[in-house]
Amino acid sequence: MNSYQEVAKIILKYMDKYVPVDTGNLKAHNYTKFSRNGVEVGNNCEYAGFQEYGTSKQDGTPFVRPAVYNHIPEIMEALRRLGDEL
């Protein structure tokens, strides 16, 4: 596994941990997309943005940002290994 994949795996693992689950639809739309230039991790559910950031009537329940912000040391270590690979 290269470090791009390792970083994506870390973030996706914590997104799955933090995502609120009612029907499971939101969690089912977490994804990773790899290219030769890097990796994209996100959620393509139509209401993911409302869940993450909230609306004018309801606070959000973030799951993407905490997956990154709460695990920066682990992610940085994987990125350091990526730098070593390059």
N, C-alpha and C positions, 0 to 999 in steps of 0.2 A: 504494500500500500504506500503510495507516495504521500507527501505531506499535504498536498492540496486535498486529497481524499481524507486524510486524517483530520484536518481542520473542519471540513464539511461534516464528517462523522461526529465530531465533538459538538458542533453547533446543533446539528439535527437531533442528537441525543437529548440535549437540554431543551430544545424546542418541544420535543415530545413529552418531556417531563413537565414543562410549565404550561402547555396549552390546556385551556379549560375544555373539559369533555362533557358534552351534554348528549349529543347523538353520535359523536365520533367523526362527524363530517369535517370539522376544522382540522383535526389531527391527521385525517386521511389526505389532506392537501399539502402537508409539509413536503418539500422536495429539495433535491440537489440536482444541479445541472452542471456537468463538466465540459470544459472546452480545453483546447491546447493552451489557452492563455490564463486559465484559472478555474474557479468554481463559483457558482451562484447557489445560495441557500435561501429558501423563502417559503412562502405559503401562497398558493394561487386560488384559495377559496374566495368567493365574491365578497364575503363580509369580513375577511381577515383584518383589513385596515380598521374597520369599526371596532373589532375586538381588541386590536392592539392599542389604538389611540382613543377610543371612546367616541361619543357623539355629544351633541349639545344637551342631550337629555340623560346620558348615562356615562359614567366613567368607564374607561377601557380596562381590560384585564390583559396586560402585556405578556407576551410569551416569546417573542422574537428578541426584543432588546435584552431581557434578563438572561436569555440563553447565551448572549455574547458578553454583556457587561459583568455578569456575576462569575464569569469563567475566563477572564482575560489572561491570568497566568498560564492556564492550560493551553489556551489558544496561542499565546505568544511563544510558548515552548515548541509547539508544532510548527509555527512560522519560522522559528529559529532553525529548526531542522530542515525546513524547506530552503532557507538561505544556504545552509551547509551543502544541500544537494546541488544548488546552482553553482 
